[in-house]
Amino acid sequence: MTVPDYDVAIVGAGIAAARSPRSSLLMPVSFSLTATSRARVVAQINTLPVLTELARRSVAAYTAIPNGFDNVGCLEVVRGADGKNWIQDRVAVARERKLEHSVLTTKEAQSLAPAFVHDDATGAIYYPNDGTANAKTHYRLGQTYTITTSDDAHTARRVVVATGVWAGQLCPCLASRAVAFAHPYAFANRHAPRTRMAPFARFPDAVMYVRDHGDRIGIGSYNHDPVVVRTAATKVLPTAYTPFQPQFTHTMDDAIRLLPPSTAATFAGRVDAQPAELTMLAAGNVPYGFTGVFTITPDGLPLVGRINLGMYAAIGAGSHAAGSMRVLADLIVADIRGEDAPEADEWLRAALDPCRFHPMADVECESHAVDKYKDIWNKKDQAKVLAAL
Ligand SMILES: Cc1cc2nc3c(=O)[nH]c(=O)nc-3n(C[C@H](O)[C@H](O)[C@H](O)COP(=O)(O)OP(=O)(O)OC[C@H]3O[C@@H](n4cnc5c(N)ncnc54)[C@H](O)[C@@H]3O)c2cc1C
């Protein structure tokens, strides 16, 4: 009998693969290594308890790695008369989830993030324990083996598919479960390094967010009709950072207008990235917009677990990667040993099970995923959570 080269091979090199303990990396022919994962914002408040738990575990894991986590905090900034209700509801959810938080006046929020909070804000809530996870750091620490298959073939007893938006390419059964969406994002021109990074800020009413990348500000918006990217289209994408789509111009302009005028001005003359310009723009000092592509599942939770005997998925975990990958690693180790996986995490394994949508029709899966994109911060579930308090 031939002995496989590896016990476990991980296909992909994003934040999910990087957070797999002692991972091997399998890179099939014709694929270059271009992870979508950069520093990711990690917000622990979520009306879906599974995501709060994964975020909590992820923050603990990232924090244990030198330079793995920037504890910049998260601000949710509200505007208009309804803003007070949002804050009241979030305080209730944060208390129930035992998440540290404080309610701020607009002035206090401005002192934390002067570049993000406009005078027309009516208040904010601040979560001091949130921050950004540095995926590259995790990659270095997580990687133990490298296997390229451009001129060789390797065998593994178990395979983890961690290929982000390309999930459906290797595993067609995941295509309708991991729906890829186009998402507008823009970078301002560069600013001088600051002594303290600003918290990232979310604007629930406008469904947009803004953050400090260290030397430039980035802004993204969900305030548009969702645009699904089909598997056939993702197949030809060399990276999940793609040219700016003109249909997002108004969305991006509207989002930038919500920032204080001096910050909005740093996006002036924004270039809509065209094919072949992205690398040059990313290295330069010109403000530019691009379209990111990432996956969302029908219930907004990642696909993490066993697909088949010896085949596992780790898709859509994003900033929850560390928490999710621990759950997966425990499952794989248990499978290798022929034991049961830890009972205490059974609820998480069930919630993340990549096969949980079976036998939901593809079209229904996509429609639920579209709803999740529109309600990215799970506001609809907030009413249920509050009712249960
Ligand atoms: C602009 C933007 C901002 C975002 N901000 C956030 C955020 O703040 N917080 C958050 O949680 N999420 C965010 N996301 C989503 C986040 O990027 C993804 O959820 C995350 O990158 C997914 O990680 P991953 O490891 O699953 O996939 P990826 O990072 O996409 O990695 C997949 C890897 O698999 C490789 N690959 C694909 N096919 C193959 C193959 N056949 N063989 C070998 N390798 C292959 C790819 O080259 C890639 O390296 C953002 C996305 C975008 C575009």
The ligand as a Gaussian input file, in Angstrom:
#p B3LYP/6-31G(d) Opt

LIG

0 1
 C      -11.993000      44.722000       0.377000
 C      -12.287000      43.607000       1.313000
 C      -12.353000      43.867000       2.668000
 C      -12.637000      42.842000       3.553000
 N      -12.660000      43.112000       4.874000
 C      -12.908000      42.124000       5.733000
 C      -12.872000      42.352000       7.123000
 O      -12.545000      43.439000       7.554000
 N      -13.202000      41.341000       7.962000
 C      -13.512000      40.110000       7.471000
 O      -13.817000      39.204000       8.246000
 N      -13.500000      39.846000       6.170000
 C      -13.219000      40.819000       5.297000
 N      -13.210000      40.562000       3.980000
 C      -13.480000      39.204000       3.543000
 C      -12.208000      38.404000       3.747000
 O      -11.201000      38.903000       2.906000
 C      -12.418000      36.986000       3.408000
 O      -13.505000      36.491000       4.163000
 C      -11.171000      36.214000       3.779000
 O      -10.082000      36.668000       3.028000
 C      -11.387000      34.787000       3.469000
 O      -10.198000      34.126000       3.811000
 P       -9.909000      32.751000       3.159000
 O       -8.663000      32.223000       3.763000
 O      -11.134000      31.892000       3.260000
 O       -9.746000      33.063000       1.590000
 P       -8.650000      33.926000       0.807000
 O       -7.966000      34.905000       1.662000
 O       -9.299000      34.420000      -0.450000
 O       -7.592000      32.812000       0.429000
 C       -7.893000      31.806000      -0.494000
 C       -6.571000      31.352000      -1.070000
 O       -6.772000      30.175000      -1.838000
 C       -5.945000      30.266000      -3.002000
 N       -6.490000      29.351000      -3.975000
 C       -7.670000      29.419000      -4.616000
 N       -7.838000      28.347000      -5.396000
 C       -6.728000      27.584000      -5.251000
 C       -6.300000      26.346000      -5.799000
 N       -7.044000      25.671000      -6.667000
 N       -5.109000      25.871000      -5.411000
 C       -4.347000      26.545000      -4.521000
 N       -4.691000      27.719000      -3.972000
 C       -5.874000      28.223000      -4.341000
 C       -6.012000      31.721000      -3.391000
 O       -4.942000      32.085000      -4.222000
 C       -5.926000      32.371000      -2.004000
 O       -4.597000      32.501000      -1.609000
 C      -12.893000      41.548000       3.071000
 C      -12.803000      41.282000       1.708000
 C      -12.494000      42.299000       0.839000
 C      -12.369000      41.972000      -0.616000

